[in-house]
């Protein structure tokens, strides 16, 4: 996951930007939030326990 790339996309777009995968854990989610990403696909990180379910908002 390349937070710099997503930050550039956020800066250049008037639309919400979503991360399409590659999130390895909570640290990646924090980085994405810090650069303005609106959401992320986190399936593998949920399945392998890298992101606990209690941290997700539905």
C-alpha positions as CSV (number, residue, x, y, z in Angstrom):
1,X,0.0,0.0,0.0
2,X,1.5,3.3,-1.1
3,X,0.1,6.1,1.1
4,X,2.0,8.8,-0.9
5,X,0.2,7.6,-4.1
6,X,-3.2,7.8,-2.4
7,X,-2.4,11.2,-0.9
8,X,-1.6,12.5,-4.4
9,X,-4.9,11.1,-5.7
10,X,-6.8,12.7,-2.9
11,X,-5.2,16.1,-3.6
12,X,-6.0,15.9,-7.3
13,X,-9.6,14.6,-7.1
14,X,-12.9,16.1,-6.1
15,X,-14.2,12.6,-5.4
16,X,-13.8,10.3,-2.5
17,X,-10.8,8.0,-2.8
18,X,-10.8,4.4,-1.7
19,X,-7.8,2.1,-1.3
20,X,-8.4,-1.0,-3.4
21,X,-6.4,-3.4,-1.3
22,X,-2.9,-4.1,0.1
23,X,-3.8,-2.9,3.6
24,X,-1.6,-5.0,5.9
25,X,-2.8,-3.7,9.3
26,X,-4.0,-0.9,11.5
27,X,-0.9,1.2,10.8
28,X,-1.8,1.3,7.1
29,X,-5.3,2.4,7.9
30,X,-4.0,5.3,10.0
31,X,-1.7,6.4,7.2
32,X,-4.6,6.3,4.7
33,X,-6.8,8.3,7.0
34,X,-4.0,10.8,7.5
35,X,-3.7,11.5,3.7
36,X,-7.5,11.8,3.3
37,X,-8.6,8.4,1.9
38,X,-12.3,7.7,2.5
39,X,-12.2,3.9,2.8
40,X,-10.3,0.8,2.1
41,X,-10.7,-2.9,1.3
42,X,-9.3,-4.9,4.2
43,X,-10.5,-8.4,3.6
44,X,-7.2,-10.3,4.0
45,X,-6.2,-8.2,7.0
46,X,-9.5,-9.1,8.7
47,X,-9.2,-12.8,7.8
48,X,-5.6,-13.1,9.1
49,X,-6.3,-11.1,12.3
50,X,-4.1,-8.1,11.4
51,X,-7.0,-5.8,11.9
52,X,-9.4,-6.8,14.7
53,X,-13.1,-6.6,14.0
54,X,-13.6,-4.3,16.9
55,X,-11.8,-1.5,14.9
56,X,-14.2,-1.6,12.0
57,X,-17.1,0.8,11.6
58,X,-20.1,-0.4,9.7
